[in-house]
């Protein structure tokens, strides 16, 4: 299991070349799916509401970048509604770059649900006797449209990878079993943002705990840590808060900017 996690981390850490969308969808799926059963569970698990996976995490540990300079973007998915077609979720949220906040609305469409061949149990196998029924991953496509009347607004679209498990009572849970691993991350959004006005397309990725395909932005060993050369692109407050432990910066990082 650790080998699979390392493969995923290495794949997601590949550099992005300039502004071109480094679309590794085929390779991404083929490498990741090596650790899962061939059976498709998308239709048999439709009674579960996977929307809760994307609203679970505290926003101060959701990290993202936009563009070749890895400028910081913060994304907050505020609500999800499972539609009559159970594999489609209506999504509302907000984004912020610098001080520019935009609202967005869109959909997440589940394309596949897979189950691990070998389950993982966390540090000292603490989850081994917890009665977990299934552990798996969700693959999906997302399309979020920002309000076109707002400044510097556009469209986010791409692919998602989310980890989950089903507990002994049959409830769906966000899979944070391996969160103490140095390379742990979840809810990886890999895609682009295209501005309405100019139609310029920028690479834009975000996730919980680490960032997929973030090139040399993240130099952290045990946790996310931005390289000094990118601090001027929105990462200084993060450095001041969680590396230098400055109280004012911590307050800034943890404020509910989307409200």
Rosetta blueprint (number, residue, H / E / L):
1 X L
2 X H
3 X H
4 X H
5 X H
6 X H
7 X H
8 X H
9 X H
10 X H
11 X H
12 X H
13 X L
14 X L
15 X L
16 X L
17 X L
18 X L
19 X L
20 X L
21 X L
22 X L
23 X L
24 X L
25 X H
26 X H
27 X H
28 X H
29 X H
30 X H
31 X H
32 X H
33 X H
34 X H
35 X H
36 X E
37 X L
38 X L
39 X L
40 X L
41 X L
42 X L
43 X L
44 X L
45 X L
46 X L
47 X L
48 X L
49 X L
50 X H
51 X H
52 X H
53 X H
54 X H
55 X L
56 X L
57 X L
58 X L
59 X H
60 X H
61 X H
62 X E
63 X E
64 X E
65 X E
66 X E
67 X L
68 X L
69 X L
70 X L
71 X E
72 X E
73 X L
74 X E
75 X E
76 X E
77 X E
78 X E
79 X E
80 X E
81 X E
82 X E
83 X L
84 X L
85 X L
86 X L
87 X L
88 X E
89 X E
90 X E
91 X E
92 X E
93 X E
94 X E
95 X E
96 X E
97 X E
98 X L
99 X L
100 X E
101 X E
102 X E
103 X E
104 X E
105 X E
106 X E
107 X E
108 X E
109 X E
110 X E
111 X E
112 X E
113 X E
114 X E
115 X E
116 X E
117 X L
118 X L
119 X L
120 X L
121 X L
122 X L
123 X H
124 X H
125 X H
126 X L
127 X L
128 X L
129 X L
130 X L
131 X L
132 X L
133 X L
134 X E
135 X E
136 X E
137 X E
138 X E
139 X E
140 X E
141 X E
142 X E
143 X E
144 X E
145 X E
146 X E
147 X L
148 X L
149 X L
150 X L
151 X L
152 X L
153 X L
154 X E
155 X E
156 X E
157 X E
158 X E
159 X E
160 X E
161 X E
162 X E
163 X E
164 X E
165 X E
166 X E
167 X L
168 X L
169 X L
170 X L
171 X L
172 X E
173 X E
174 X E
175 X L
176 X L
177 X L
178 X L
179 X L
180 X L
181 X L
182 X L
183 X L
184 X L
185 X L
186 X E
187 X E
188 X E
189 X E
190 X E
191 X E
192 X E
193 X E
194 X E
195 X E
196 X L
197 X L
198 X L
199 X L
200 X L
201 X E
202 X E
203 X E
204 X E
205 X E
206 X E
207 X E
208 X E
209 X L
210 X L
211 X L
212 X L
213 X L
214 X L
215 X L
216 X L
217 X L
218 X E
219 X L
220 X L
221 X L
222 X L
223 X L
224 X L
225 X L
226 X E
227 X L
228 X H
229 X H
230 X H
231 X H
232 X H
233 X H
234 X L
235 X L
236 X H
237 X H
238 X H
239 X H
240 X H
241 X H
242 X H
243 X H
244 X L
245 X L
246 X L
247 X H
248 X H
249 X H
250 X H
251 X H
252 X H
253 X H
254 X H
255 X L
256 X L
257 X L
258 X L
259 X L
